[in-house]
Amino acid sequence: MRLPGLSTQAPKEYRSTTASGRVTHMMETPSVFIRYPVEHYNKIGNDAIKKAREKEGGYFESLKIPRDLKPLNLSTETDVVNAAQMYVIYPVVEILDILYKGKFDVFGEYAATMGQEWEKEEEEEESEDEDNDYNDNDNDDGDDDNGTGEIPEEKKMSLRYDLVFKTKTGKIIAIIESKRRGQIRRGDFDNAIIPFEDMDKPSKVSAKIQEAREIRGGKNLLLANGLSFTKQVSAYAASGSCEYVALFNWEHLILFRFIDVNIQKRSVGKRAFITWVDEGNGDFIRKALLGWMIEAFASRFKKD
């Protein structure tokens, strides 16, 4: 079943954003993104639905998802978060709970404080970049100064995840970050992506890295919000030692898998997988998200 449509609402105008905190601002993103087929996650999602139905058929069949979106405006990021909880996250969590009952927790607005090794590096880098226009932490609500104009010390080196899935032992399984409608634009990412079939062709990967080096000084080929948002999810992956981070704004779901996360080096490596899910192109956001989550759960519990 598809998400309720937004045909009665005007499209949101594209608005560029920048890094909201120095952790995100300093974060290096991968140079190359490998387009991972959505069909892979659809298959895992279908298999998960089948297993959940076999395991607890009666309860599974009783689950009801609202179909009517008319009361929801979806004009702000908070609107997207609230709608996602009802229409996207709820059905996915219900299936995850059947298959991984009692093994995980879900947290919203979860604050993660960086370790001392991050703080030391940030202080060194900040001394070289004093004329910045970003905040001291990666929160967008502007309320962290408590009206004093000064950010509390304990919040200076922190990130806040919109939604995080964790094991009972505290290991992060996956992170989902929400954005306003209109802020995610495919063209901001396309230049940095290579086809899946080129993944094992060193010449293709090297050519993309070289292109980034020549055009963007060795950084990457991401543009505008594609760069700032990917810096953010890269920081989430590195800080939480988490391979699986997603971006969602109702119109688009972007599923990342960072294959070379190194929390000690504060790095996510040069390559990462990316899957773009767009129901306007015939994809199913909930099914792809479920498959991606199942893979994230399997990966995390295999490591533990």
C-alpha positions in Angstrom: 0.0 0.0 0.0 1.3 3.4 -0.9 1.5 6.4 1.4 -1.4 8.8 1.2 -1.0 11.2 -1.6 -0.3 15.0 -1.3 -2.2 16.0 -4.5 -4.3 18.5 -2.6 -1.2 20.4 -1.3 1.0 22.7 -3.3 4.6 21.5 -3.7 7.0 23.1 -1.3 9.5 25.5 -2.8 13.1 24.3 -2.7 15.1 26.0 0.0 18.9 25.6 0.5 20.3 24.8 3.9 23.7 24.7 5.5 25.4 22.7 8.2 23.6 23.4 11.5 26.6 22.6 13.8 30.4 22.4 13.7 30.3 18.6 14.0 28.4 18.4 10.7 30.3 21.3 9.2 33.6 19.5 9.6 32.4 16.1 8.6 33.9 14.6 5.4 31.4 12.6 3.2 32.2 9.8 0.9 33.5 10.8 -2.6 31.5 8.1 -4.4 28.0 6.8 -3.8 27.0 3.4 -5.4 23.4 3.3 -6.4 22.0 0.2 -4.7 18.8 -1.2 -6.3 15.6 -0.7 -4.4 14.4 -4.1 -5.5 16.9 -5.6 -3.0 15.2 -4.0 -0.1 11.7 -4.7 -1.5 12.5 -8.5 -1.6 13.7 -8.4 2.0 10.6 -6.4 3.0 8.3 -8.9 1.3 10.1 -11.8 3.0 9.8 -10.1 6.4 6.0 -9.5 5.9 5.6 -13.2 5.1 7.6 -14.3 8.2 5.6 -11.9 10.4 2.3 -13.2 9.0 3.4 -16.8 9.6 4.6 -16.1 13.1 1.7 -14.0 14.4 -0.9 -14.1 11.6 -3.9 -13.1 13.7 -2.3 -10.0 15.2 -0.6 -9.1 11.9 -3.8 -9.1 10.0 -5.5 -6.9 12.7 -3.0 -4.0 12.1 -4.7 -1.0 10.6 -3.0 1.9 9.0 -4.9 5.2 8.5 -5.4 6.0 4.8 -6.6 9.6 5.0 -4.0 12.4 5.1 -6.4 15.4 4.8 -5.9 16.7 8.4 -2.1 16.8 8.1 -0.5 19.8 6.6 3.1 18.7 6.2 4.5 22.2 5.9 7.2 21.8 8.5 9.8 19.2 9.5 7.8 18.5 12.6 4.7 17.8 10.5 6.8 15.3 8.5 8.0 13.6 11.7 4.5 13.4 13.1 3.0 12.0 9.9 5.9 9.6 9.5 5.3 8.2 12.9 1.7 7.3 12.0 2.0 6.2 8.4 5.6 5.0 8.0 7.3 4.1 11.3 4.3 2.5 13.1 3.7 -0.3 10.6 7.5 -1.0 10.2 8.0 -1.1 14.0 5.1 -3.5 14.4 6.7 -6.0 12.0 10.1 -5.5 13.6 8.5 -6.2 17.0 7.1 -9.5 15.8 10.5 -10.6 14.4 12.8 -9.0 17.1 10.5 -8.9 20.1 12.1 -7.5 23.2 15.5 -7.0 21.5 15.4 -3.3 20.6 14.2 0.2 21.6 13.2 3.2 19.6 14.0 6.8 20.6 12.9 10.1 19.2 14.9 13.3 19.5 17.9 11.3 20.8 20.9 13.4 21.9 24.3 11.8 21.4 27.4 13.5 23.0 30.7 13.2 21.1 33.7 11.5 22.7 36.8 13.3 23.8 38.7 12.4 20.7 36.1 14.2 18.6 36.2 17.2 20.8 40.0 17.5 20.5 39.9 17.3 16.7 37.1 19.8 16.5 39.0 22.3 18.6 42.0 21.9 16.3 40.0 22.3 13.2 37.9 25.2 14.5 41.1 27.2 15.2 41.7 27.0 11.4 38.1 28.0 10.6 37.1 30.7 13.0 34.9 32.7 10.6 32.1 30.3 10.4 28.3 30.8 10.4 27.2 27.6 12.0 26.0 26.9 15.5 27.9 25.0 18.3 25.8 21.9 18.0 23.7 20.2 15.5 20.2 21.1 16.7 17.9 23.2 14.6 15.4 24.5 17.1 17.6 27.4 18.4 16.5 26.7 22.0 19.8 25.3 23.4 21.1 28.6 24.8 18.2 28.8 27.3 17.8 32.5 26.4 21.4 33.3 27.6 23.1 33.5 24.3 25.5 30.8 25.4 25.3 27.1 24.6 25.6 24.9 27.7 29.0 23.0 27.8 27.4 19.6 27.8 25.6 20.4 24.5 28.5 21.9 22.6 29.7 18.6 21.1 26.4 16.8 20.4 24.2 15.5 17.7 20.5 14.9 17.9 18.9 12.1 15.9 15.2 12.4 14.9 14.7 8.7 15.3 17.1 6.0 16.4 16.8 2.2 16.8 19.0 0.7 19.4 19.7 -2.8 20.8 19.0 -3.4 24.5 22.7 -3.2 25.1 22.8 0.4 23.6 24.3 -0.3 20.2 22.7 1.8 17.4 21.0 -0.2 14.7 19.7 2.5 12.4 19.0 6.3 12.3 16.2 8.1 10.4 16.4 11.9 9.9 13.4 13.8 8.7 13.4 17.0 6.5 10.9 19.5 5.3 9.1 18.8 2.0 10.9 20.4 -0.9 14.4 20.2 0.7 15.5 17.0 -0.9 16.3 17.3 -4.6 17.7 14.4 -6.7 19.9 16.6 -8.8 21.9 17.6 -5.7 23.1 14.0 -5.4 23.2 12.6 -9.0 26.7 13.8 -9.9 28.3 11.8 -7.0 26.5 8.5 -7.8 27.8 5.6 -10.0 25.7 2.7 -11.2 25.6 -0.5 -9.1 27.2 -2.5 -11.9 30.3 -0.3 -11.7 30.9 -1.0 -8.0 33.6 -3.6 -8.7 35.2 -1.6 -11.5 38.1 0.2 -9.9 38.6 2.4 -12.9 35.0 3.7 -12.6 35.3 4.4 -8.9 38.7 6.1 -9.4 37.4 8.2 -12.2 34.6 9.6 -10.0 37.1 10.3 -7.2 39.4 12.0 -9.7 36.5 14.1 -11.0 35.7 15.2 -7.5 39.3 16.0 -6.9 39.5 18.2 -10.0 36.2 19.9 -9.5 35.8 20.2 -5.8 39.3 19.9 -4.4 39.1 16.2 -3.6 35.8 16.5 -1.6 32.9 15.2 -3.6 30.4 16.1 -6.3 27.4 16.7 -4.0 25.6 20.0 -4.4 23.6 22.4 -2.1 21.4 20.4 0.2 22.9 17.1 -1.1 26.2 18.2 0.5 24.8 19.5 3.8 22.4 16.6 4.4 25.0 14.0 3.5 27.5 15.7 5.9 24.8 15.3 8.5 24.0 11.6 7.9 27.8 10.9 7.6 28.3 12.5 11.0 25.5 10.4 12.5 27.0 7.2 11.0 30.5 8.0 12.3 29.4 9.2 15.8 27.1 6.3 16.3 29.2 3.6 14.6 26.2 2.9 12.5 26.1 1.8 8.9 22.5 2.5 8.3 21.2 6.1 8.1 18.1 7.4 6.2 16.7 10.7 5.0 13.0 11.1 4.7 10.7 14.1 3.7 7.6 12.2 2.6 8.3 12.9 -1.1 11.6 11.0 -1.0 13.3 8.4 1.1 17.1 8.0 0.8 18.6 4.9 2.3 22.3 5.1 3.0 24.7 2.3 3.9 28.1 3.4 5.0 30.4 0.4 4.5 33.6 1.9 6.0 32.6 3.5 9.3 35.4 4.2 11.7 34.4 6.0 14.8 38.0 6.4 16.0 39.0 8.2 12.8 35.7 10.0 12.6 35.3 8.7 9.1 32.8 6.9 6.9 35.3 6.1 4.1 35.4 7.0 0.4 32.4 4.9 -0.7 28.9 4.3 0.4 25.7 2.8 -0.9 22.7 4.9 -1.7 19.1 3.9 -2.6 16.6 6.5 -3.7 13.0 5.6 -3.1 10.3 7.7 -4.8 6.7 6.6 -4.8 6.1 8.9 -7.8 8.3 6.6 -9.8 6.4 3.5 -8.6 8.4 2.6 -5.5 6.9 1.7 -2.1 8.5 3.7 0.7 7.3 1.5 3.5 8.3 -1.7 1.9 11.8 -0.5 1.0 12.3 1.0 4.5 11.2 -2.3 6.1 13.7 -4.2 4.0 16.5 -1.8 4.8 15.6 -2.0 8.5 15.6 -5.8 8.5 19.1 -5.7 6.9 20.3 -3.2 9.5 18.9 -5.4 12.3 20.5 -8.5 10.9 23.8 -6.8 10.5 23.9 -5.4 14.0 22.8 -8.6 15.7 25.3 -10.5 13.7 28.1 -8.3 15.0 26.9 -8.6 18.6 
